Amino acid sequence: MGRFQLRGDYIMAASDFRLIRPVTITDAIVTSNSVAEADATEWTSGTRVIGDLRMVTTTANGASVATHYIYQANTTTGADPTLVANQGTGNGWDIVGATNAWKMFDPEYQTQTTNTDTIVVDIAPVVGVNAVALLNLDAASVTVSQTTTGYTSTQNLVSQEVLNWYDFFFELPTRRADAVFTDIPPFAGKTLTVTIDSTGSTAKCGTLVVGTQKVLGATQWEANRSINDYSTAAEAADGVVTLTQGGYSKRLNMEFNVPVGFESEATRILEEYRATPMVFVGSEDYAMTIIYGFLGSWAVPISNTGRNAFVEIKGLI
């Protein structure tokens, strides 16, 4: 028998520091997607013209794996583009990127699945999950519902954060880009329907994560959010500066209070998930603390004086 210990009577709150550990998204659990995969012709073996685009969305055509990626021929070979040996300059195929329908499931935060009006996805994980995160959104609202349990929740993403009456009357509303749902009943085999609504315009989603959350402690005030900006500034001989906007990655430095006696388990979890992409939530009340990334440096104290743990989170591009 394993050892069970309840560390105090911890009550979960919006200010909890959470890890959302993703389940792997596969064809088997994405049972429906309203975004059509029509980016290119499906790959089949045979000769190619250099520059041809092919996509692999099914294993039925002889491909080694369904990648939901688009490939561009750089030779006349017809070899399987999903094999690493056949990828790269001069080896047959170059990877262009994920298909539009699957960009929200690829490892890149800033690529977005887009669709007119709405994006609706059904996901049926075989394990119990209790959290959904949607990141880099451009939509008016997002709804998550679950079959048979009756769970349904909608978050309005449109807001008007203002500092004065002039802004109230004349500043245009903005859209929150990130949303998390952390109160989903953790029942295996139940289908989750995610609806991203932007009626009258284009709905966009950069990252959709379904997974299990783990609370490590209570987030403390004075967290710092920043970015690493990969834009460039080229200065000519005459002093003219040309700015080229590039990608950026988010950064979050924060402290959290670990419940007494939970220090060793918190340390084990942070060690286990090193170099692992996941969603980190500093506080549900502050969207700026929701980051898709990986752990940087961290330290968990054993303290009887109330000293807090420290963590650095590095966002993915």
C-alpha positions in Angstrom: 0.0 0.0 0.0 1.2 3.5 -0.8 1.4 6.2 1.8 -1.4 8.8 1.9 -1.0 12.1 3.8 -3.4 15.0 3.8 -1.3 18.2 4.2 -3.7 20.4 6.1 -7.1 21.3 4.8 -6.1 23.3 1.7 -9.0 25.1 0.0 -8.5 25.8 -3.7 -8.9 29.4 -4.8 -8.5 31.6 -7.9 -5.1 32.8 -6.6 -3.6 29.3 -6.6 -0.4 28.6 -8.6 -1.5 25.8 -11.0 0.2 23.6 -13.5 -2.1 22.3 -16.3 -0.4 19.1 -17.6 -1.6 18.5 -21.2 -2.9 15.2 -22.5 -1.5 14.3 -25.9 -3.9 15.3 -28.7 -4.4 12.6 -31.3 -6.9 11.8 -34.1 -8.5 9.3 -31.7 -9.7 11.9 -29.2 -10.5 14.8 -31.5 -13.8 13.4 -32.6 -15.0 16.6 -34.4 -13.5 19.8 -35.7 -15.5 22.5 -37.5 -12.4 23.8 -39.3 -11.9 21.9 -42.6 -8.4 20.5 -43.5 -8.2 21.7 -47.1 -4.8 23.4 -47.0 -3.2 21.2 -49.7 -3.5 17.9 -51.6 -3.2 14.8 -49.4 0.2 13.1 -49.8 0.5 9.8 -51.7 3.7 8.1 -52.8 5.1 9.0 -56.2 7.3 11.6 -58.0 7.0 15.3 -57.2 7.5 18.6 -58.8 9.8 20.9 -56.7 7.6 23.3 -54.8 4.6 21.0 -54.6 2.7 21.2 -51.3 1.3 18.1 -49.6 -0.4 17.6 -46.3 -0.6 14.4 -44.2 -3.8 14.1 -42.2 -4.5 10.4 -42.2 -2.5 7.2 -42.0 -4.7 5.5 -44.6 -2.6 6.7 -47.5 0.5 4.8 -46.4 2.1 7.6 -44.4 4.0 6.5 -41.3 2.0 8.8 -39.0 -0.8 11.4 -39.3 1.0 14.6 -38.5 -1.5 17.2 -39.7 1.4 19.1 -41.2 2.0 20.6 -44.6 5.2 19.7 -46.5 6.8 21.3 -49.5 8.8 19.2 -52.0 12.4 20.4 -52.5 13.3 17.5 -54.8 11.4 15.2 -57.2 11.3 12.4 -54.7 8.0 10.9 -53.6 9.3 9.5 -50.3 7.3 9.7 -47.1 7.5 13.3 -45.9 6.7 12.3 -42.3 10.0 10.4 -41.9 12.8 12.6 -40.5 15.3 11.1 -42.9 13.3 12.6 -45.8 13.0 16.1 -44.3 15.4 19.1 -44.7 17.1 20.8 -47.5 17.8 18.4 -50.4 16.2 15.4 -48.6 12.8 15.5 -50.2 10.6 17.7 -48.1 10.6 20.9 -46.0 8.1 21.3 -43.2 5.8 24.3 -43.8 3.8 24.0 -40.6 0.6 22.6 -39.2 -2.6 22.6 -41.1 -5.0 25.4 -40.2 -7.3 23.0 -38.3 -4.4 21.7 -36.2 -2.4 24.9 -35.5 -4.2 25.2 -32.1 -2.7 21.7 -31.2 0.9 22.3 -32.5 3.7 23.3 -30.1 3.8 26.9 -31.3 1.9 29.5 -29.3 1.8 32.2 -32.0 0.4 30.2 -34.9 -3.4 30.3 -34.9 -6.3 28.2 -36.2 -8.7 30.5 -37.9 -12.3 30.1 -39.1 -15.2 32.4 -40.0 -17.5 33.1 -37.1 -16.8 30.1 -34.9 -14.4 27.2 -34.1 -16.1 24.2 -32.6 -14.0 21.2 -31.4 -15.1 17.9 -29.7 -12.4 16.2 -27.6 -13.0 12.9 -25.9 -9.9 12.1 -23.7 -9.7 8.5 -22.4 -8.5 9.8 -19.0 -10.2 12.2 -16.7 -9.3 15.8 -17.3 -10.3 18.8 -15.2 -8.9 21.8 -17.0 -9.0 23.4 -20.4 -6.8 26.4 -21.4 -7.2 28.5 -24.6 -4.4 30.8 -25.4 -3.7 33.5 -28.0 -7.4 33.8 -28.8 -9.1 36.4 -30.9 -12.8 35.9 -30.1 -15.8 37.4 -28.3 -16.4 34.4 -26.0 -15.4 30.8 -25.4 -17.6 28.0 -24.0 -16.7 24.6 -22.7 -19.3 21.9 -22.1 -19.1 18.3 -21.1 -21.5 15.4 -22.1 -23.7 13.8 -19.5 -22.4 15.7 -16.5 -24.3 18.9 -17.5 -21.2 21.0 -17.1 -21.1 24.1 -19.2 -19.2 27.4 -18.7 -18.8 30.5 -20.9 -16.3 33.3 -20.5 -16.8 36.6 -22.2 -13.5 37.9 -23.6 -14.6 41.4 -24.5 -13.7 44.1 -22.0 -13.1 47.8 -21.7 -10.5 48.5 -19.1 -10.4 52.3 -18.7 -8.7 54.8 -16.4 -11.0 57.8 -16.9 -14.3 58.9 -18.3 -12.8 60.0 -21.6 -11.6 56.5 -22.2 -15.0 55.1 -21.1 -16.7 57.0 -23.9 -14.1 56.9 -26.7 -11.7 54.0 -26.1 -12.7 50.9 -28.1 -13.3 47.6 -26.2 -10.5 45.0 -26.3 -10.5 41.2 -26.3 -8.8 39.1 -23.6 -6.4 36.6 -25.4 -6.2 33.8 -22.8 -8.8 31.8 -20.8 -8.7 28.8 -18.5 -11.5 26.6 -17.2 -10.4 24.8 -14.0 -13.7 23.4 -12.6 -14.4 20.6 -15.1 -15.6 17.3 -13.6 -12.7 14.8 -14.0 -14.6 12.0 -15.7 -12.9 9.8 -18.3 -14.5 9.2 -21.6 -16.7 12.3 -21.5 -16.6 14.5 -24.6 -15.6 18.1 -24.1 -17.0 20.6 -26.6 -15.1 23.8 -27.0 -16.8 26.6 -28.9 -14.8 29.7 -29.8 -17.2 32.4 -30.9 -16.5 35.5 -33.0 -19.7 35.9 -34.9 -19.4 38.4 -37.7 -15.6 38.1 -37.9 -12.9 35.5 -37.8 -12.4 33.3 -34.7 -8.8 32.5 -33.9 -7.1 30.2 -31.4 -3.3 29.8 -30.9 -3.2 27.0 -28.4 -5.9 24.6 -27.0 -4.7 22.5 -24.0 -6.8 19.9 -22.3 -5.3 18.3 -19.2 -5.1 17.8 -15.5 -4.3 20.6 -13.1 -2.1 20.5 -10.0 -2.0 23.2 -7.4 1.4 23.8 -5.7 0.5 26.7 -3.4 -0.9 30.2 -3.1 0.4 32.8 -5.5 1.8 35.9 -3.6 1.5 39.6 -4.6 4.3 41.3 -6.4 4.6 38.8 -9.3 6.3 40.3 -12.4 5.3 39.7 -16.0 7.5 40.7 -18.9 8.5 39.5 -22.4 11.6 38.7 -24.4 11.1 40.6 -27.6 12.7 39.2 -30.8 11.9 42.2 -32.9 14.9 44.0 -34.6 15.9 47.6 -35.1 18.2 48.2 -38.1 19.9 51.6 -38.0 21.1 53.0 -41.4 24.2 55.2 -41.9 21.9 58.3 -42.1 20.3 57.4 -38.8 17.0 56.0 -40.2 15.8 53.2 -38.1 13.8 50.3 -39.6 11.8 48.4 -37.1 10.8 44.8 -37.9 8.3 43.2 -35.5 9.3 39.7 -34.6 8.0 37.1 -32.2 8.2 37.3 -28.4 8.0 35.0 -25.5 6.4 35.7 -22.1 8.1 35.7 -18.8 6.7 35.3 -15.3 8.7 35.6 -12.1 6.6 35.0 -8.9 6.5 33.6 -5.4 4.0 31.1 -4.0 3.4 29.9 -0.5 3.8 26.1 -0.2 1.5 24.5 2.5 3.5 23.2 5.4 4.6 19.6 4.9 4.0 19.8 1.1 7.5 21.0 0.3 9.0 17.6 -0.8 6.0 16.9 -3.1 6.1 20.3 -4.6 9.8 19.8 -5.3 9.2 16.4 -6.9 6.6 17.8 -9.2 8.7 20.7 -10.3 11.6 18.3 -11.0 9.4 15.9 -12.9 8.1 18.5 -15.3 11.3 20.2 -16.2 11.7 20.9 -19.9 8.0 20.1 -20.4 5.6 22.4 -22.2 2.5 23.1 -20.2 0.2 25.8 -19.0 1.0 27.8 -15.9 -1.6 29.8 -14.1 -0.5 32.3 -11.4 -4.0 33.5 -10.7 -7.2 33.1 -12.6 -8.1 36.7 -11.7 -5.1 38.0 -13.8 -5.0 36.8 -17.4 -1.4 38.2 -17.6 -0.3 35.3 -15.3 -1.5 32.6 -17.7 1.5 31.3 -19.7 2.1 28.4 -22.1 5.8 27.6 -21.6 8.3 25.7 -19.4 10.0 26.0 -16.0 13.1 28.1 -15.7 14.8 28.4 -12.3 12.9 27.7 -9.1 13.5 27.2 -5.4 11.3 25.6 -2.7 12.3 26.4 0.9 11.7 24.3 4.0 10.7 27.1 6.3 9.0 27.7 9.6 9.2 31.5 9.1 6.8 31.8 6.2 9.4 32.1 3.5 7.9 31.6 0.0 9.0 29.4 -2.9 10.2 31.2 -6.1 9.6 30.2 -9.7 10.6 31.5 -13.1 8.4 30.6 -16.1 9.5 31.0 -19.7 6.9 31.2 -22.4 7.1 29.5 -25.8 6.9 31.4 -29.0 
